[in-house]
Amino acid sequence: MKHVTLLAIESALASSITIPLEMIQAAEVIQRIRRRRKDEHRFVVASADGQPLPMVGGIRVQPEHSLADIAHTDLIFIPALWGNPNAVVQANPAITAWLCTQYAQGATICSVGTGSYFLAEAGLLDGRNATTHWYYFDDFRKRYPRVTLQRKRFITHADRLYCTGSVNAVRDVMLHFVERLFTPAVADEVSHHFTHELKRSYESMLLASEEKDTHHDEQIIKIQEWLKQHYQNEVTLKTLAAKFDISVRSFNRRFRLAAGQTPLQYLQEVRLQQAKALLKQSNLSIAEIAYAVGYQDTSHFSTLFKRVNAITPNEYRHLVRTKLFNVEAETL
């Protein structure tokens, strides 16, 4: 059983607490209906002293616990802070200390927007990738020069520490956590209720690819880059290993160790991501797209696409283009 804590902090954005909580509770209900058994995880809202707190917009949150009540938790969500985030952090040293203790005990921590100031203040982000709300990029960089600030990413992940650059990105990272806490099928159903995208939208795929591409095996990194540039070619494990002068057995073992998947699984992921881009941006037929990303058999490509994304290529094209049209129309 996993224990999940959602922190409540005065003057935080209530949505950065309620969205994760609502998505988790929806996942619980879906899992309970499917398996017809009690929940396997515990989810609590906690504040520094356990007292009710006012959020932005006048909403009041009633925590179930104080931090002192929680000796151990597996997953923590830090909400986005409204106003001057540094002032909030300096006023709550007990939260910073508690986060350090929980992280040392093995907890995974996810900050929303400027909630990343707590992680940076605790020194947990030193030498690691992180992001925050764009309005505070310069201030964050100045205060925490040891943190590798990623200005172009809405989600970062490094060593059990997740940061999102906005409340909107929370839905994507939450689908990632729902899949880990429950099942991919539950995450799929939750995505249908809370997003207009597929379960693995652009930002959640960024999260996944970041985790696979961030490691220290330089030769495997070179191979990954080669695959990204030559994904449309016919590739076999034997020829790829020979190209980089490594035995097939050693190549497969090292790739799995570094990237968490086989070389061919990684190639498949790269190809399907390119296919998504073509479906969204081009008028090529499904057969033409399949061929362009390295699949000679259109039927095989369509079956694979649906198995991975729970939707056909044509359905995906309709979905993303409808959304794109609606967004562009609203900006006129």
Number of C-alpha atoms within 10 A of each C-alpha: 9 12 16 23 24 22 23 30 27 20 20 25 22 23 17 26 24 14 17 21 20 13 20 23 16 19 26 21 15 18 20 14 11 10 10 10 9 11 15 13 13 12 17 16 21 24 23 20 14 17 14 16 18 17 20 15 10 10 12 15 20 15 20 14 18 16 19 13 12 14 10 16 20 17 20 23 23 27 28 29 27 17 12 10 21 17 10 19 22 14 10 14 15 15 20 18 13 17 22 17 14 19 19 11 13 13 20 19 24 27 28 29 31 31 28 31 28 25 24 21 18 18 15 18 25 16 13 17 20 27 32 27 21 16 11 16 16 12 12 22 14 11 13 17 12 15 20 15 21 16 14 9 17 26 29 25 21 15 12 12 21 23 31 29 28 20 20 16 17 26 23 27 26 21 28 19 18 24 17 11 19 18 13 15 16 20 26 19 16 23 23 12 10 16 14 12 15 19 25 21 18 15 19 22 18 18 21 16 15 16 17 18 16 13 13 9 14 10 14 21 18 12 18 20 13 12 21 16 11 15 21 18 13 11 15 10 16 14 12 18 17 12 10 13 10 14 14 15 11 11 23 18 15 18 21 17 14 19 21 15 15 18 24 14 12 19 19 19 18 19 23 20 16 19 22 18 14 20 22 18 12 11 11 13 12 19 15 14 23 26 17 18 22 20 21 15 11 15 13 11 24 18 14 16 23 14 11 12 16 17 16 17 22 12 13 20 21 14 16 19 15 12 14 12 10 11 11 9 9 7 6 5
